[in-house]
Amino acid sequence: MARRVVITGMGALTPIGNNLAEVRESLLQATCGIDRITSFDTANHKVKIAAEVKPGEWENTLTPKEKKNLDKFTQYALVAAREAYADSNLASAEFDRTRFGVIVSSGIGGLGTIEAEHTKLLERGADRISPYFIPKSIINMAAGNIAIELQALGMCSSSVTACAASANAVGDCFRSIKDGYHDVMVAGGAEASITPLGIGGFTALKALAETEDIHR
């Protein structure tokens, strides 16, 4: 029997705000998150602007171990999931955690980690590649780390469908609850593809504007 599905909590870490309240205010003020890229030198790139997640208090919510061992996209997902979980008041609720699942997706995953480790390979040899390379870069690490922290013992998965990945995750979570497979789901996605390779790749695809006018 189909069940009603409701949203009980939300979290956000975006270029227009580092939490839900900031994002809401930015939307009301019609704030644009696009600016000059600061995370790497764009001198050799045609594209100079992007919507980056800004440094902020959110970084202080991560442990030194999380900063070291998790790629940026997983850090983003974990911070947003923590806010959503707190917003839902589920921490004080009693429910069957085997019916608590996570579907958090990404289009590319740990691209920054892949670039960094490939640089090590070329400059220092294969023996210098980090043992955390694979666990940091694969796409399901965001969902996995969220499931571990929130003790979600049900389904843990990621849909990899490019720009539709997060929307896919929301839809899959909706159906999972509606059709009776789970009672609670964490749904969403994260991306950290503003890197030299990421910007270069999307530029080659003709998917990015080459203007330097951030207000265009």
N, CA, C and O of each residue as an XYZ file, in Angstrom:
864
protein
N       0.843     -1.194      0.000
C       0.000      0.000      0.000
C       0.884      1.252      0.000
O       1.798      1.378      0.816
N       0.604      2.163     -0.914
C       1.397      3.385     -1.021
C       1.235      4.258      0.215
O       0.133      4.389      0.748
N       2.323      4.848      0.666
C       2.304      5.689      1.854
C       2.637      7.130      1.496
O       3.294      7.399      0.491
N       2.176      8.042      2.328
C       2.496      9.450      2.145
C       3.945      9.698      2.551
O       4.422      9.137      3.537
N       4.634     10.526      1.802
C       6.034     10.848      2.068
C       6.149     12.333      2.383
O       5.610     13.169      1.657
N       6.853     12.663      3.467
C       7.028     14.068      3.851
C       8.509     14.367      4.068
O       9.291     13.474      4.393
N       8.883     15.632      3.886
C      10.244     16.091      4.171
C      10.272     16.609      5.603
O       9.548     17.546      5.943
N      11.102     16.004      6.440
C      11.136     16.374      7.860
C      12.350     17.220      8.236
O      12.375     17.811      9.315
N      13.348     17.286      7.370
C      14.537     18.080      7.674
C      15.328     18.367      6.414
O      15.295     17.588      5.461
N      16.037     19.482      6.407
C      16.856     19.852      5.250
C      18.211     20.390      5.703
O      18.346     20.931      6.801
N      19.194     20.234      4.848
C      20.520     20.784      5.097
C      21.125     21.253      3.791
O      20.795     20.725      2.729
N      22.000     22.232      3.854
C      22.586     22.770      2.627
C      23.981     23.331      2.876
O      24.240     23.969      3.896
N      24.860     23.083      1.933
C      26.190     23.698      1.901
C      26.438     24.043      0.440
O      26.747     23.162     -0.363
N      26.306     25.312      0.093
C      26.252     25.726     -1.306
C      27.072     26.996     -1.561
O      27.559     27.619     -0.618
N      27.222     27.376     -2.821
C      27.916     28.630     -3.135
C      27.191     29.888     -2.663
O      27.793     30.961     -2.627
N      25.918     29.779     -2.303
C      25.192     30.956     -1.812
C      24.867     30.864     -0.325
O      24.061     31.642      0.185
N      25.481     29.929      0.359
C      25.255     29.821      1.794
C      25.807     28.533      2.354
O      25.731     27.486      1.711
N      26.367     28.604      3.560
C      26.968     27.434      4.189
C      26.024     26.668      5.097
O      26.421     25.702      5.749
N      24.770     27.105      5.137
C      23.741     26.380      5.875
C      22.383     26.799      5.324
O      22.288     27.682      4.472
N      21.341     26.153      5.822
C      20.006     26.377      5.276
C      19.537     27.818      5.444
O      18.937     28.385      4.531
N      19.806     28.410      6.597
C      19.375     29.790      6.851
C      20.061     30.763      5.896
O      19.423     31.675      5.370
N      21.357     30.570      5.674
C      22.090     31.449      4.755
C      21.597     31.291      3.323
O      21.477     32.275      2.593
N      21.314     30.074      2.924
C      20.810     29.834      1.568
C      19.457     30.498      1.376
O      19.203     31.122      0.345
N      18.591     30.361      2.371
C      17.263     30.981      2.279
C      17.386     32.494      2.121
O      16.720     33.091      1.275
N      18.238     33.110      2.934
C      18.408     34.557      2.867
C      18.997     34.976      1.516
O      18.587     35.988      0.947
N      19.942     34.213      1.014
C      20.536     34.524     -0.286
C      19.508     34.426     -1.406
O      19.516     35.237     -2.332
N      18.634     33.446     -1.325
C      17.582     33.304     -2.332
C      16.621     34.486     -2.285
O      16.207     35.004     -3.322
N      16.272     34.905     -1.070
C      15.364     36.047     -0.926
C      15.999     37.330     -1.456
O      15.304     38.215     -1.953
N      17.325     37.422     -1.345
C      18.043     38.606     -1.814
C      18.521     38.466     -3.264
O      19.202     39.348     -3.786
N      18.162     37.358     -3.903
C      18.582     37.077     -5.286
C      20.102     37.133     -5.437
O      20.626     37.672     -6.412
N      20.794     36.565     -4.451
C      22.256     36.549     -4.462
C      22.779     35.504     -5.437
O      22.279     34.380     -5.484
N      23.784     35.880     -6.213
C      24.416     34.951     -7.156
C      25.695     34.392     -6.539
O      26.484     35.143     -5.965
N      25.905     33.098     -6.649
C      27.092     32.476     -6.070
C      28.284     32.420     -7.004
O      29.343     31.918     -6.628
N      28.127     32.927     -8.214
C      29.212     32.867     -9.194
C      30.228     33.979     -8.945
O      29.860     35.135     -8.733
N      31.499     33.618     -8.973
C      32.574     34.595     -8.777
C      33.841     34.043     -9.431
O      33.822     32.957    -10.012
N      34.928     34.785     -9.336
C      36.190     34.300     -9.885
C      36.666     33.067     -9.110
O      36.562     33.009     -7.885
N      37.178     32.107     -9.831
C      37.670     30.880     -9.216
C      38.891     31.193     -8.343
O      39.834     31.851     -8.782
N      38.850     30.709     -7.109
C      39.947     30.958     -6.165
C      40.685     29.686     -5.753
O      41.761     29.765     -5.160
N      40.131     28.528     -6.055
C      40.714     27.278     -5.570
C      41.915     26.806     -6.381
O      42.649     25.923     -5.940
N      42.124     27.388     -7.568
C      43.317     27.078     -8.349
C      43.588     28.212     -9.333
O      42.720     29.047     -9.587
N      44.789     28.233     -9.880
C      45.206     29.271    -10.823
C      44.580     28.997    -12.193
O      44.824     27.951    -12.796
N      43.781     29.931    -12.673
C      43.076     29.740    -13.946
C      43.816     30.358    -15.135
O      43.232     30.513    -16.208
N      45.080     30.707    -14.960
C      45.829     31.387    -16.023
C      45.802     30.624    -17.344
O      45.754     31.234    -18.412
N      45.834     29.305    -17.278
C      45.855     28.489    -18.493
C      44.473     27.979    -18.890
O      44.348     27.078    -19.719
N      43.443     28.562    -18.292
C      42.073     28.135    -18.584
C      41.281     29.262    -19.241
O      41.465     30.433    -18.911
N      40.409     28.903    -20.163
C      39.531     29.887    -20.789
C      38.442     30.338    -19.820
O      38.003     31.487    -19.856
N      38.014     29.426    -18.960
C      36.961     29.725    -17.986
C      37.591     30.209    -16.687
O      38.471     29.546    -16.138
N      37.153     31.349    -16.198
C      37.742     31.970    -15.010
C      36.763     32.071    -13.841
O      37.166     32.399    -12.725
N      35.483     31.794    -14.085
C      34.474     31.989    -13.040
C      33.699     30.701    -12.794
O      33.564     29.858    -13.681
N      33.198     30.570    -11.581
C      32.398     29.403    -11.202
C      31.712     29.699     -9.872
O      31.989     30.712     -9.230
N      30.827     28.813     -9.474
C      30.140     28.945     -8.184
C      30.790     27.980     -7.193
O      30.442     26.800     -7.147
N      31.727     28.486     -6.409
C      32.453     27.668     -5.443
C      31.794     27.721     -4.064
O      31.203     28.734     -3.690
N      31.899     26.635     -3.322
C      31.529     26.653     -1.911
C      32.593     27.453     -1.173
O      33.785     27.172     -1.296
N      32.163     28.445     -0.410
C      33.106     29.344      0.262
C      33.614     28.733      1.573
O      32.889     27.985      2.229
N      34.847     29.045      1.953
C      35.331     28.643      3.275
C      34.447     29.279      4.352
O      33.879     30.351      4.145
N      34.341     28.618      5.482
C      33.500     29.177      6.538
C      33.467     28.307      7.774
O      34.283     27.399      7.928
N      32.529     28.584      8.646
C      32.401     27.869      9.906
C      32.168     26.378      9.694
O      32.516     25.566     10.551
N      31.582     26.017      8.556
C      31.311     24.601      8.280
C      32.580     23.756      8.368
O      32.520     22.587      8.749
N      33.732     24.340      8.017
C      34.987     23.591      8.059
C      35.357     23.195      9.487
O      36.003     22.170      9.704
N      34.950     24.006     10.452
C      35.269     23.724     11.851
C      34.409     22.610     12.438
O      34.683     22.128     13.537
N      33.373     22.200     11.714
C      32.536     21.087     12.183
C      33.138     19.737     11.805
O      32.673     18.694     12.264
N      34.166     19.761     10.974
C      34.835     18.528     10.563
C      36.040     18.255     11.451
O      36.753     19.182     11.836
N      36.266     17.002     11.774
C      37.430     16.625     12.562
C      38.683     16.641     11.676
O      38.569     16.567     10.453
N      39.871     16.737     12.278
C      41.102     16.661     11.479
C      41.161     15.394     10.624
O      41.645     15.422      9.492
N      40.673     14.302     11.167
C      40.665     13.038     10.422
C      39.744     13.125      9.210
O      40.087     12.635      8.134
N      38.578     13.743      9.376
C      37.646     13.893      8.252
C      38.218     14.807      7.176
O      38.044     14.554      5.984
N      38.895     15.859      7.592
C      39.513     16.768      6.617
C      40.616     16.063      5.825
O      40.802     16.327      4.637
N      41.333     15.180      6.481
C      42.444     14.480      5.836
C      41.970     13.330      4.958
O      42.481     13.140      3.854
N      41.004     12.567      5.437
C      40.648     11.306      4.793
C      39.439     11.366      3.868
O      39.168     10.403      3.151
N      38.709     12.476      3.871
C      37.519     12.586      3.023
C      37.735     13.625      1.928
O      38.247     14.713      2.191
N      37.347     13.291      0.711
C      37.387     14.266     -0.373
C      36.392     15.384     -0.087
O      35.483     15.229      0.729
N      36.575     16.500     -0.763
C      35.702     17.655     -0.552
C      34.227     17.314     -0.768
O      33.372     17.767     -0.008
N      33.925     16.520     -1.794
C      32.514     16.243     -2.057
C      31.871     15.459     -0.918
O      30.694     15.655     -0.614
N      32.635     14.577     -0.290
C      32.119     13.839      0.863
C      31.996     14.753      2.078
O      31.043     14.630      2.847
N      32.943     15.663      2.260
C      32.841     16.644      3.341
C      31.574     17.484      3.182
O      30.835     17.689      4.144
N      31.331     17.965      1.969
C      30.129     18.765      1.718
C      28.869     17.973      2.075
O      27.976     18.479      2.754
N      28.813     16.726      1.605
C      27.635     15.890      1.845
C      27.422     15.631      3.331
O      26.292     15.672      3.817
N      28.504     15.368      4.048
C      28.415     15.058      5.471
C      27.927     16.261      6.268
O      27.084     16.119      7.154
N      28.449     17.437      5.962
C      28.021     18.658      6.657
C      26.534     18.919      6.420
O      25.802     19.224      7.362
N      26.087     18.805      5.183
C      24.677     19.042      4.865
C      23.775     17.992      5.500
O      22.681     18.312      5.966
N      24.227     16.738      5.520
C      23.432     15.666      6.118
C      23.282     15.857      7.626
O      22.222     15.587      8.189
N      24.338     16.318      8.266
C      24.256     16.585      9.710
C      23.209     17.655     10.003
O      22.436     17.538     10.954
N      23.192     18.696      9.178
C      22.201     19.756      9.378
C      20.790     19.232      9.149
O      19.877     19.550      9.912
N      20.607     18.431      8.105
C      19.288     17.875      7.809
C      18.809     16.959      8.931
O      17.636     16.985      9.304
N      19.720     16.152      9.465
C      19.367     15.230     10.544
C      18.970     16.000     11.797
O      17.997     15.648     12.463
N      19.723     17.049     12.119
C      19.383     17.882     13.278
C      18.054     18.593     13.057
O      17.244     18.705     13.978
N      17.830     19.070     11.843
C      16.596     19.778     11.508
C      15.377     18.874     11.624
O      14.272     19.345     11.895
N      15.577     17.584     11.421
C      14.460     16.628     11.457
C      14.095     16.175     12.865
O      13.036     15.583     13.073
N      14.980     16.454     13.845
C      14.788     16.002     15.235
C      14.741     14.481     15.359
O      14.132     13.948     16.286
N      15.380     13.789     14.431
C      15.363     12.329     14.470
C      16.290     11.754     15.537
O      16.126     10.604     15.943
N      17.257     12.541     15.993
C      18.215     12.037     16.976
C      17.526     11.565     18.251
O      17.981     10.623     18.900
N      16.429     12.225     18.603
C      15.706     11.869     19.831
C      14.537     10.923     19.569
O      13.803     10.567     20.492
N      14.365     10.519     18.319
C      13.232      9.654     17.964
C      13.622      8.180     18.036
O      14.781      7.817     17.836
N      12.645      7.351     18.320
C      12.862      5.907     18.320
C      12.249      5.323     17.054
O      11.053      5.473     16.802
N      13.082      4.659     16.264
C      12.590      4.022     15.043
C      13.541      2.901     14.647
O      14.670      2.828     15.130
N      13.076      2.044     13.774
C      13.849      0.886     13.334
C      14.934      1.339     12.357
O      14.640      1.723     11.225
N      16.175      1.292     12.800
C      17.260      1.805     11.963
C      17.603      0.885     10.794
O      18.344      1.286      9.897
N      17.086     -0.324     10.789
C      17.251     -1.167      9.603
C      16.324     -0.699      8.481
O      16.442     -1.139      7.337
N      15.395      0.206      8.831
C      14.511      0.798      7.821
C      14.856      2.279      7.602
O      14.017      3.081      7.190
N      16.105      2.603      7.889
C      16.652      3.951      7.717
C      17.761      3.850      6.672
O      18.794      3.226      6.914
N      17.543      4.465      5.511
C      18.496      4.338      4.419
C      19.079      5.664      3.960
O      18.629      6.734      4.370
N      20.082      5.577      3.106
C      20.762      6.758      2.565
C      21.001      6.569      1.068
O      21.577      5.568      0.643
N      20.554      7.537      0.282
C      20.942      7.599     -1.129
C      21.445      9.017     -1.379
O      20.656      9.953     -1.505
N      22.737      9.159     -1.447
C      23.374     10.459     -1.689
C      24.309     10.295     -2.880
O      25.181      9.426     -2.877
N      24.129     11.117     -3.879
C      24.762     10.893     -5.171
C      25.775     11.968     -5.547
O      25.921     12.981     -4.863
N      26.462     11.719     -6.643
C      27.414     12.680     -7.201
C      27.606     12.359     -8.676
O      27.492     11.205     -9.090
N      27.894     13.379     -9.458
C      28.133     13.139    -10.868
C      29.534     12.622    -11.143
O      29.729     11.778    -12.018
N      30.511     13.128    -10.394
C      31.913     12.782    -10.641
C      32.600     12.204     -9.409
O      33.452     11.326     -9.545
N      32.255     12.670     -8.215
C      32.907     12.167     -7.014
C      34.191     12.913     -6.699
O      34.269     14.129     -6.869
N      35.197     12.181     -6.238
C      36.414     12.809     -5.726
C      37.415     13.197     -6.797
O      38.528     12.673     -6.831
N      37.028     14.109     -7.666
C      37.900     14.508     -8.769
C      39.182     15.167     -8.270
O      40.255     14.930     -8.824
N      39.083     15.988     -7.234
C      40.273     16.625     -6.677
C      41.274     15.610     -6.157
O      42.483     15.774     -6.325
N      40.768     14.563     -5.528
C      41.634     13.497     -5.033
C      42.295     12.756     -6.183
O      43.486     12.449     -6.125
N      41.532     12.469     -7.222
C      42.087     11.780     -8.393
C      43.222     12.599     -9.012
O      44.272     12.056     -9.356
N      43.006     13.897     -9.149
C      44.046     14.771     -9.707
C      45.305     14.766     -8.839
O      46.420     14.638     -9.344
N      45.110     14.907     -7.534
C      46.254     14.978     -6.616
C      47.077     13.689     -6.637
O      48.307     13.728     -6.638
N      46.388     12.556     -6.653
C      47.105     11.279     -6.639
C      47.753     10.992     -7.990
O      48.806     10.357     -8.043
N      47.146     11.444     -9.074
C      47.770     11.274    -10.387
C      49.048     12.109    -10.484
O      50.033     11.686    -11.089
N      49.020     13.288     -9.886
C      50.228     14.119     -9.845
C      51.342     13.408     -9.078
O      52.500     13.425     -9.495
N      50.985     12.784     -7.954
C      51.973     12.002     -7.197
C      52.565     10.893     -8.059
O      53.775     10.669     -8.056
N      51.700     10.203     -8.797
C      52.152      9.104     -9.653
C      53.190      9.586    -10.659
O      54.221      8.942    -10.851
N      52.917     10.710    -11.294
C      53.815     11.231    -12.321
C      55.110     11.787    -11.740
O      56.181     11.623    -12.325
N      55.006     12.442    -10.590
C      56.165     13.140    -10.037
C      56.991     12.302     -9.068
O      58.203     12.485     -8.964
N      56.333     11.377     -8.354
C      57.037     10.671     -7.281
C      56.963      9.152     -7.394
O      57.628      8.440     -6.642
N      56.158      8.653     -8.328
C      56.079      7.212     -8.532
C      54.889      6.562     -7.851
O      54.263      7.150     -6.968
N      54.583      5.341     -8.272
C      53.393      4.634     -7.799
C      53.420      4.341     -6.300
O      52.372      4.257     -5.660
N      54.615      4.188     -5.750
C      54.733      3.865     -4.326
C      54.269      5.003     -3.425
O      54.046      4.795     -2.232
N      54.120      6.201     -3.981
C      53.720      7.353     -3.173
C      52.215      7.598     -3.198
O      51.727      8.526     -2.553
N      51.481      6.774     -3.936
C      50.026      6.932     -3.971
C      49.441      6.589     -2.608
O      49.826      5.593     -1.996
N      48.521      7.405     -2.136
C      47.931      7.222     -0.805
C      47.020      5.994     -0.752
O      46.286      5.728     -1.704
N      47.064      5.243      0.358
C      46.130      4.126      0.518
C      44.686      4.599      0.635
O      43.752      3.806      0.511
N      44.511      5.902      0.874
C      43.159      6.461      0.955
C      42.634      6.909     -0.408
O      41.501      7.381     -0.511
N      43.454      6.765     -1.457
C      43.059      7.250     -2.777
C      41.698      6.707     -3.217
O      40.798      7.482     -3.539
N      41.544      5.398     -3.232
C      40.278      4.805     -3.685
C      39.137      5.127     -2.722
O      38.083      5.580     -3.168
N      39.310      4.906     -1.405
C      38.201      5.237     -0.493
C      37.793      6.707     -0.510
O      36.637      7.025     -0.233
N      38.722      7.608     -0.830
C      38.372      9.036     -0.876
C      37.637      9.418     -2.155
O      36.801     10.322     -2.148
N      37.943      8.736     -3.242
C      37.469      9.219     -4.541
C      36.176      8.597     -5.039
O      35.459      9.232     -5.813
N      35.850      7.374     -4.624
C      34.672      6.720     -5.195
C      33.378      7.368     -4.696
O      33.292      7.839     -3.562
N      32.382      7.376     -5.575
C      31.188      8.190     -5.372
C      30.347      7.764     -4.170
O      29.729      8.613     -3.527
N      30.311      6.470     -3.855
C      29.446      6.028     -2.757
C      30.010      6.329     -1.369
O      29.376      6.009     -0.364
N      31.195      6.943     -1.304
C      31.768      7.285     -0.004
C      30.953      8.341      0.736
O      30.920      8.344      1.966
N      30.298      9.230      0.006
C      29.452     10.232      0.668
C      28.307      9.544      1.399
O      28.082      9.785      2.584
N      27.589      8.688      0.685
C      26.476      7.958      1.303
C      26.968      7.059      2.431
O      26.327      6.961      3.478
N      28.100      6.408      2.216
C      28.623      5.495      3.220
C      28.993      6.181      4.517
O      28.662      5.685      5.594
N      29.670      7.309      4.436
C      30.054      8.038      5.645
C      28.848      8.604      6.379
O      28.823      8.641      7.609
N      27.855      9.043      5.627
C      26.618      9.532      6.255
C      25.911      8.390      6.972
O      25.452      8.555      8.102
N      25.821      7.239      6.324
C      25.149      6.084      6.926
C      25.848      5.642      8.208
O      25.190      5.304      9.192
N      27.175      5.645      8.195
C      27.932      5.252      9.386
C      27.666      6.219     10.533
O      27.381      5.798     11.654
N      27.760      7.515     10.251
C      27.581      8.505     11.314
C      26.167      8.503     11.880
O      25.987      8.601     13.094
N      25.163      8.391     11.013
C      23.771      8.481     11.462
C      23.188      7.127     11.847
O      22.020      7.035     12.223
N      23.993      6.085     11.754
C      23.563      4.723     12.082
C      22.345      4.317     11.251
O      21.364      3.780     11.765
N      22.444      4.590      9.966
C      21.405      4.169      9.029
C      21.764      2.769      8.541
O      22.739      2.596      7.809
N      20.988      1.780      8.939
C      21.327      0.382      8.682
C      20.564     -0.212      7.509
O      20.664     -1.409      7.242
N      19.803      0.619      6.810
C      19.073      0.139      5.641
C      19.891      0.321      4.376
O      21.118      0.233      4.395
N      19.203      0.574      3.291
C      19.862      0.749      1.998
C      20.878      1.889      2.041
O      20.620      2.939      2.629
N      22.030      1.674      1.417
C      23.044      2.726      1.290
C      23.543      2.688     -0.145
O      24.192      1.728     -0.561
N      23.236      3.743     -0.901
C      23.518      3.687     -2.329
C      23.754      5.076     -2.905
O      23.559      6.087     -2.230
N      24.179      5.108     -4.172
C      24.384      6.357     -4.905
C      23.961      6.141     -6.353
O      24.293      5.124     -6.963
N      23.233      7.097     -6.888
C      22.913      7.067     -8.315
C      23.903      7.976     -9.029
O      24.157      9.096     -8.584
N      24.458      7.501    -10.125
C      25.468      8.274    -10.850
C      24.892      8.615    -12.223
O      25.070      7.877    -13.192
N      24.206      9.740    -12.279
C      23.512     10.128    -13.507
C      23.807     11.585    -13.847
O      22.901     12.369    -14.129
N      25.095     11.933    -13.813
C      25.562     13.266    -14.196
C      24.827     14.350    -13.415
O      24.725     14.276    -12.190
N      24.316     15.355    -14.120
C      23.689     16.504    -13.461
C      22.366     16.147    -12.788
O      21.850     16.927    -11.988
N      21.816     14.979    -13.104
C      20.547     14.555    -12.513
C      20.737     13.678    -11.280
O      19.759     13.180    -10.722
N      21.983     13.482    -10.846
C      22.272     12.523     -9.781
C      21.516     12.812     -8.487
O      20.940     11.902     -7.891
N      21.513     14.065     -8.051
C      20.823     14.407     -6.799
C      19.319     14.254     -6.934
O      18.658     13.752     -6.025
N      18.772     14.689     -8.076
C      17.336     14.541     -8.311
C      16.953     13.071     -8.350
O      15.894     12.688     -7.853
N      17.812     12.245     -8.940
C      17.586     10.804     -8.940
C      17.532     10.256     -7.521
O      16.676      9.434     -7.195
N      18.452     10.717     -6.682
C      18.501     10.254     -5.294
C      17.217     10.601     -4.554
O      16.669      9.775     -3.824
N      16.743     11.819     -4.744
C      15.496     12.245     -4.093
C      14.335     11.376     -4.567
O      13.526     10.921     -3.758
N      14.253     11.148     -5.863
C      13.174     10.323     -6.406
C      13.233      8.895     -5.913
O      12.203      8.309     -5.580
N      14.438      8.321     -5.862
C      14.588      6.945     -5.393
C      14.220      6.818     -3.916
O      13.603      5.834     -3.510
N      14.599      7.812     -3.117
C      14.239      7.799     -1.695
C      12.733      7.934     -1.516
O      12.133      7.253     -0.684
N      12.136      8.806     -2.293
C      10.679      8.977     -2.249
C       9.978      7.644     -2.520
O       9.078      7.250     -1.778
N      10.389      6.961     -3.574
C       9.747      5.689     -3.920
C      10.001      4.623     -2.862
O       9.130      3.798     -2.587
N      11.189      4.637     -2.268
C      11.515      3.634     -1.259
C      10.598      3.734     -0.044
O      10.180      2.718      0.511
N      10.287      4.968      0.366
C       9.362      5.162      1.490
C       7.924      4.912      1.048
O       7.171      4.228      1.741
N       7.548      5.454     -0.083
C       6.178      5.324     -0.596
C       5.777      3.859     -0.764
O       4.645      3.476     -0.470
N       6.716      3.051     -1.238
C       6.411      1.646     -1.496
C       6.671      0.737     -0.300
O       6.515     -0.479     -0.405
N       7.066      1.315      0.838
C       7.153      0.552      2.070
C       8.473     -0.130      2.368
O       8.547     -0.943      3.290
N       9.525      0.180      1.609
C      10.813     -0.463      1.853
C      11.570      0.173      3.023
O      12.311     -0.509      3.730
N      11.381      1.475      3.224
C      12.037      2.197      4.309
C      11.050      3.154      4.971
O      10.027      3.520      4.393
N      11.386      3.546      6.196
C      10.584      4.543      6.912
C      11.247      5.919      6.883
O      10.566      6.944      6.892
N      12.564      5.933      6.848
C      13.334      7.182      6.860
C      14.450      7.076      5.822
O      15.102      6.038      5.710
N      14.666      8.149      5.068
C      15.751      8.179      4.087
C      16.462      9.531      4.120
O      15.831     10.567      4.330
N      17.759      9.512      3.913
C      18.527     10.733      3.650
C      18.759     10.786      2.145
O      19.324      9.860      1.562
N      18.321     11.871      1.524
C      18.413     12.002      0.065
C      19.182     13.261     -0.303
O      19.053     14.289      0.361
N      19.981     13.182     -1.357
C      20.673     14.388     -1.805
C      21.876     14.084     -2.667
O      21.991     13.011     -3.259
N      22.769     15.055     -2.723
C      23.961     14.877     -3.534
C      24.996     15.939     -3.236
O      24.705     16.937     -2.576
N      26.203     15.722     -3.725
C      27.296     16.676     -3.515
C      28.273     16.586     -4.676
O      28.449     15.532     -5.286
N      28.901     17.713     -4.964
C      29.865     17.768     -6.061
C      31.007     18.706     -5.687
O      30.795     19.733     -5.043
N      32.215     18.343     -6.097
C      33.392     19.190     -5.873
C      34.272     19.110     -7.115
O      35.424     18.680     -7.049
N      33.718     19.526     -8.232
C      34.400     19.355     -9.520
C      35.041     20.634    -10.047
O      35.471     20.679    -11.200
N      35.109     21.684     -9.211
C      35.801     22.906     -9.642
C      37.291     22.717     -9.374
O      37.838     23.195     -8.381
N      37.912     22.010    -10.288
C      39.336     21.681    -10.252
C      39.898     21.945    -11.650
O      39.123     22.133    -12.588
N      41.211     21.964    -11.815
C      41.759     22.179    -13.155
C      41.221     21.197    -14.194
O      40.876     21.594    -15.307
N      41.151     19.919    -13.829
C      40.656     18.916    -14.768
C      39.155     19.052    -14.995
O      38.678     18.924    -16.123
N      38.415     19.311    -13.925
C      36.970     19.460    -14.052
C      36.587     20.634    -14.925
O      35.773     20.496    -15.839
N      37.171     21.793    -14.648
C      36.874     22.985    -15.452
C      37.364     22.794    -16.883
O      36.684     23.184    -17.833
N      38.537     22.197    -17.037
C      39.065     21.941    -18.372
C      38.178     21.003    -19.172
O      37.950     21.214    -20.363
N      37.682     19.972    -18.514
C      36.826     19.004    -19.190
C      35.498     19.585    -19.628
O      35.061     19.373    -20.758
N      34.856     20.322    -18.727
C      33.566     20.925    -19.077
C      33.732     22.055    -20.096
O      32.823     22.332    -20.878
N      34.904     22.708    -20.082
C      35.180     23.719    -21.105
C      35.298     23.064    -22.478
O      34.750     23.563    -23.461
N      36.014     21.947    -22.537
C      36.156     21.216    -23.798
C      34.810     20.719    -24.310
O      34.602     20.587    -25.516
N      33.912     20.450    -23.390
C      32.567     19.983    -23.738
C      31.661     21.122    -24.205
O      30.528     20.897    -24.630
N      32.180     22.349    -24.120
C      31.403     23.554    -24.456
C      30.204     23.724    -23.522
O      29.145     24.202    -23.929
N      30.393     23.325    -22.270
C      29.308     23.393    -21.295
C      29.437     24.577    -20.348
O      28.569     24.777    -19.498
N      30.505     25.373    -20.476
C      30.737     26.498    -19.578
C      30.875     27.801    -20.357
O      31.365     27.823    -21.486
N      30.434     28.877    -19.731
C      30.582     30.203    -20.338
C      32.011     30.696    -20.146
O      32.573     30.580    -19.057
N      32.590     31.241    -21.196
C      33.966     31.724    -21.122
C      34.053     33.208    -20.777
O      35.146     33.773    -20.747
N      32.923     33.835    -20.519
C      32.922     35.236    -20.111
C      33.536     35.392    -18.721
O      33.476     34.470    -17.906
N      34.120     36.548    -18.454
C      34.633     36.848    -17.118
C      33.686     37.769    -16.360
O      33.992     38.210    -15.253
N      32.549     38.053    -16.954
C      31.542     38.914    -16.332
C      30.667     38.077    -15.409
O      29.825     37.309    -15.875
N      30.863     38.223    -14.104
C      30.125     37.397    -13.147
C      28.664     37.786    -13.043
O      27.876     37.052    -12.447
N      28.282     38.920    -13.605
C      26.897     39.381    -13.514
C      26.106     39.143    -14.795
O      24.930     39.497    -14.884
N      26.753     38.547    -15.775
C      26.095     38.347    -17.060
C      24.951     37.351    -16.959
O      24.289     37.068    -17.957
